[in-house]
Amino acid sequence: MRKCDLFFAVGVLVCLMSQAAEGTLSKKDKSKKAKELKIDKRPASEDVHKRGLVVEAARSKDIVKEHSRFHDKTANEPAFAADSLVYVTPWNSHGYDIAKRFGGKFNYLSPVWLQIKRQHGTFRVEGGHDIDAGWLRDVRKANAEINIVPRILFDGWRGEDFSTVMSNPQVADSMTSILADFLQDNSFHGCVIEVWSQLGGHMRTELAGLVARMANGLHKHDLKAILVIPPPIGRSGMFDKTDYDRLSGVVDGFSLMTYDYSSPASPGPNAPIDWMRKCVEALSPSSSDQHRRKILLGLNFYGYSYSSQGGLPVVGHEYIKQLNEHSPKLKWDKKTAEHSLEYTVKNIKHKVYYPTLLSIYKRLQLAEELGVGISIWEIGQGLDYFYDLL
C-alpha cells in the first residue's frame, strides 16, 4: 500500500531488538520516568466532542485515559456522510475487532489479503488462506450493506508480464475473468486494485487502458473496482489530472494516498492539510466535477517517530506507551493541522507525529468541504475513540 508497509515490518523487528539491547533502565532513566497514567475503560455516555477532547490543547493524560472509550450508542451510526473505505491487515489484528464493532460507519471494507500472479502464461489469485468467513459474517451482521472489497496486488510481476497483459486485450480479459470468478465465489463486492505505483510512472497510457478494461470487466459481473493512486504532488507526477480524466468515468473510486508526506530522510508531519487539499484539487480543479466524489482522501491512522538514528512507524498501542512512559507535552501546528510531541531517552531526542482527534476532525471537515470521501490506512493502527468522529 505505501512505503511505510515495509517500514512497519522492519520497524517491529528493530523495536524488539532495541528493547532487548537497552535492558533495564539506568538510574538516570528511572528517575525521569513519568508516573504511569490511568486508563479509563468505562463505557462513554457521550462522544468525544461532548467530552471536550477534540481540542488543540490535547494532553497526554487525557489521551491515555480516554483513548479506549467510545460512545457505544452511536458505534454503528456514521457521523461522516460521504463514502468511507477502510483497510484492515492481518498483521494488526485489532482492525478485525474494529470492523465488527464499528462496521455500520463504513461503506467499503478492504481486507489486505489477495494477490494475482502470472506464471507460465496463466493467472491465479492467491491469499485465500487469509479469508476469514466467520469474521465476514460478523461484519455483515453489523452492517448488511457494507461492501467487502479486498485489496489485490500484482505480486511478483515483471515488466514483460505487464507488457503482455497491456498489449493483449484477450489476455487482460482472461485475467479479469479469473479475478471476477474468485471474488464472486467468495461473495465479495469487488476489489481495490493496487498496481499504479509498480511501474514507477511509466507506460501510464497503457496502464490506464488496462485498469479501465479490468473495471469494465468487473462491472459486467456487478463488481466494483477501486484504484489506489499516489498523490499527484510530491511523487514525481506518477498520477496526474490526465490519468484521472482517463479513469474517473470508469472506476468506482480512487483511494488517494495522501499520507507519508515526510520520511526518515526528511522528517516532519505525516500529511499537511494544505498539501492534502492541493492533491485533490490537482486531480479535480472544479468543484462541479461530477466524479470528484469518487476520490477517497487518504487518512493515516499511524504515525512516525523520528530521531538522529532514523525513523520508525508508530501505531496506537505504541503511542499510548510513549505517552504513558514520558508524559510529553503535545504541540499543535495550525499550518499543518497536526499535533507532535517530543521526549528524550538516553540523551536521544525523539519527535513523534501521530493522529489526534483534532487532526482527524480537520481532515473530515476538509473532505466534506471538497465533496470527497475518505480512505483509512488502516483501522488496526488507530485508537478506539477515533471512531466517534466517523
Secondary structure, 3 states (H helix, E strand, C coil): CCHHHHHHHHHHHHHHHHHHHHCCCCHHHHHHCCCCCCCCCCCECCCCCCCCCCCCCCCHHHHHHHCCCCEHHHCCCCCCCCCEEEEECCCCCHHHHHHHHCHHHCCEEEECCEEEEEECCEEEEECHHHCCHHHHHHHHHHCCCCEECCEEECCCCCHHHHHHHHHCHHHHHHHHHHHHHHHHHCCCCEEEEECHHHHCCCCHHHHHHHHHHHHHHHHCCCCEEEEEECCCCCCCCCCCHHHHHHHCCCCCEEEECCCCCCECCECCCCCCHHHHHHHHHHHCCCCCCCCHHHEEEEEECCEEEEECCEEEEECHHHHHHHHHHHCCCEEEECCCCEEEEEEEECCEEEEEECCCHHHHHHHHHHHHHHCCEEEEECCCCCCHHHHHCC
